[in-house]
Amino acid sequence: MDESKKNRILLVATVVLMLLIIFIVGILLHLNSDDKKIETLKIRQLFVSDYDLLPFDKYFIGVNGNKIISIIDNDGNELYLNDNGITYEGLFMKDEDTPIFYNVSNDKLNVYTIGKKGPDKLFTINDVSEVIPLVYSNQDDYLIGFVQYKDNDSYIYNFENKGLVVLDGVDLVGDRIVNNSIYTYSKDNIIVKKDDLYGSFDIDGNNKLEVKYDDLINGGDKIIFSLKHKYGIMDKDNKVLIKNKYNIIKYVAGGYLIGNDKLSFYDDNLKIIVSKKIAHNIIDYSLREDASLYGYKMDSKYLIINNYLEDSLDKDYKNHNMYIIKDKKISNLKEIGFGIENVIYSYDENSISIYSPDLVNDLKINASIKKIKDIVKVQNDMYYVITKGKDYIFDKEGKKVKNIWGDLLYHDKDFLVYYNDNKLNLISYDDEVLETFDGSDIIIKDKRMIVNNNIYAIES
């Protein structure tokens, strides 16, 4: 091969190689630019109001006192407007798709649903003077009827069969009463009371348990009962699973705390996990009122806290502990306070311990902070220690960070909201100010925001 031909081949090969290199570099630069691309959040005003707004399900409810005067959808369209409004006494969900509200006026119970055209009357029941909502509470809360007490009887206006159920001579009390609403954890075992004794009926008025118990409550898929002032457990068919011989039985997430001087922990199937290892400070236990025992489950691990309200209530309990149960082994932390909402933490006079979801002690912050209300972990691995006085910020290594923005009111994966000097600042995780509002109140739900009775969309 002559020299000129070799040179031509070499030149072509060089050009091809250079083009290939340029192509590869271009792809890498494009990928790198995509990796660095950061979505910018935008705040767009959807609706301006001169009345109070309540977010509820897929709607915003405009209210004036106890009247609904406006209904706005999630896109800012006003579906209903009436200055006279409709009186409401409560907002609930009838099912996962149907918001519902009611009022009692002129001895009539009026029930309305909320839909794409605004409020729509569902039904009216005559000769009703006062009712209490009956809510079925499982993973979600759904209104299943109304209760009226009349002539020592309980009347249930039952949504499911659209009929009236009369429970003779008893008061329907359910498992708990919150904000003048009765909550039941079971439709088949609704708790009633007569002369300080308890029994139960189903939603259709069929008697399930005779009114003879000192107390009854639904706990998980079982029933905790008290006879002769000792607690036991029965199943939904009224078969006794654990005899009434204990001073305390408390259902917590993941199982049951059972015992006398020391408590054992059983799982949901009543299989014992740890025996007589959990201390408590309870003298006169009340199945319905005692909130000092709390439990939480994470995979195969459990966390039990006794007397967990000590610090927030300014009380000094003798036995105040957080127990971590793993593989039938229990460890006991004796500290001042504990929390479990956003992150699991405990603290004493000198330090704060932060725990990961697998209950391994991930971080220890050496700081003396009292009256802790909560500790929140935000997207950039910062920890906000919220107290009754001010917020403290620590990084993922436990080092204190200067707080330049004020009190943390809200956070998600995209931004944070701070309050300081009557101003609300929406801040990105790059410390960019996205928006500033005058005022102190903000409500954020599902990429929608209410500030000063105005609705905004949060867009990226």
Secondary structure, DSSP 8 states (H G I E B T S, - for coil): --HHHHHHHHHHHHHHHHHHHHHHHHHHHHHHHHHH-----EEEEEEE-SSEEEEETTEEEEEETTEEEEEEETTS-EEEEEEEEEE-SEEEEEETTEEEEEEEETTEEEEEEEETTEEEEEEEEES----EEEEEESSSEEEEEEEEEETTEEEEEETTTTEEEEETT-EE--SEEETTEEEES-SS-EEEEETTEEEEE-TTS-EEEEEEESEEEEETTEEEEEETTEEEEE-TT--EEEEEEESEEEEETTEEEEESSSEEEEETT--EEEEEEE----SS--TTT---EEEEEETTEEEEEESTTTTTTT---S--EEEEEETTEEEEE--SEEE-SSSEEEE-SS-EEEE-TT--EEEEE-----SEEEEEE-TTS-EEEEESS-EEEE-TTS-EE---S-EEEEE-SSEEEEEETTEEEEEETTS-EEEEEESS-EEEETTEEEETTEEEEEE-
